[in-house]
Amino acid sequence: MFDSGLGGLTVLAELVRALPNERFIYFGDTARVPYGAKSARIVQRYSDEVSRFLLGHDIKLLVIACNTATAHAESLLRKELSIPVLGVIQPGVDALLAGTQNRRVGVLATRSTIKSGAYERRILEREPSARVYNKACALFVPLVEEGWIDKRVTGLVIQEYLSELVREEVDTVVLGCTHYPLLKKSIREQFPDLQLIDSSEETARATSRLLEESGIRSQTPAGGVRIFLTDITDQMNHLETLLAGLAVSSVEEVQL
Amino acid sequence: MFDSGLGGLTVLAELVRALPNERFIYFGDTARVPYGAKSARIVQRYSDEVSRFLLGHDIKLLVIACNTATAHAESLLRKELSIPVLGVIQPGVDALLAGTQNRRVGVLATRSTIKSGAYERRILEREPSARVYNKACALFVPLVEEGWIDKRVTGLVIQEYLSELVREEVDTVVLGCTHYPLLKKSIREQFPDLQLIDSSEETARATSRLLEESGIRSQTPAGGVRIFLTDITDQMNHLETLLAGLAVSSVEEVQL
């Protein structure tokens, strides 16, 4: 699996929990993070480079644990690679549509993911009568990275982004960015009636199904996580809690 | 001049105003922005690549319009290049020490700039008796990029970051990130007695002096701005106001 940075570790955590028999390689392109504000073309080039690296490590399935890379590069990688490829968007879309009662649904994501239209397009393909409310939440990632998970400021920012959706009677929203699950509790406190879809959880479920269907699910206990990063810095404290209990065997720096 | 992205346009705006006889090349490494959370080594490599590109365009002076790049790569570039090199840190430090009455000074910057110690070291070199209060303000850049310049949330974030410094009787702070000048008005509203040093303004003044001293200041009216970016996206709206009136003759995408 790969992500532009470390946000995808929320997906890794869910995968490790769901699939104790598998071994994981997590690639974080931390030297070029974030992909969110970059053009489709650049994101495709970076995703392609990262996938080639991972193929060199003999992976049997690729999870794109990054919404921006999924939006811009999923179909390209699916065409290019001979192994199954799974992005984080479709599992979230499926759960969103399964969860909504009134088909008024919200998409919370970075500016770039929203702009790509990837969520809206897939939602309307499956459910043309849905009303989709998009909201780019540019401050959520820095709030999480600052560790301001339950400050007054965070509540205000959540209000700022979500009030309009709730006024429009949206009943279910998908957290379309891997950092956002860390704000789930705060969002629930502000809007207890809103149903939240966590794409990390849904992607883990979908990966499990895909391994099964492709007949490549490991039957013997294995486990283990290798992490490759394009830049190792000491500013990764806020992710330590995510890494705790993941049995990471190595963290290595590589240059693409 | 170069910056990791577009924040350095605040410096460009001041330079164009101060030096109407010069021509400017602005290089924004937007495909790899931001440098702020990356390691010193990676920032040095990127700064080196960008400088080589600019030298190929026959520049006579290099302004590093990025605090992170100045912190990590200024001395390296000064050693390597045969033209004068000026970073954004020293001009801010000089103005900070000229401005303070009680030598209790604050540095507002990104996490990486603070961590580099570049401001604190230079302040104490010039004024060993100064008390330096560092504050990493990770949410300021995304607030500016969101265009939330004078929202209630912004006031709260400013309070969150600055209250402690003001309690410690800091009388002058330097805005040690090129995006921060856009929050000057909001900071003044929250803390009217705090003296703010704008490194973009100070860098323009220092550049003017350095051109003069090196005897390479243009005497005939010229002007004109060329912009090179490593990624052109359509998410640059918030900077259009900065670009207005700058007589930009071209914006080109290049790959390093």
Interface residues (C-beta under 8 A of the other chain):
Chain A: T30 A31 R32 V33 A37 K38 S39 I42 R111 S112 K115 A138 L139 V141 P142 L143 E145 E146 W148 K151 R152 V153 L156 V157 E160 D231 I232 T233 D234 Q235
Chain B: T30 A31 R32 V33 A37 K38 S39 I42 R111 S112 K115 A138 L139 V141 P142 L143 E145 E146 W148 K151 R152 V153 L156 V157 E160 D231 I232 T233 Q235
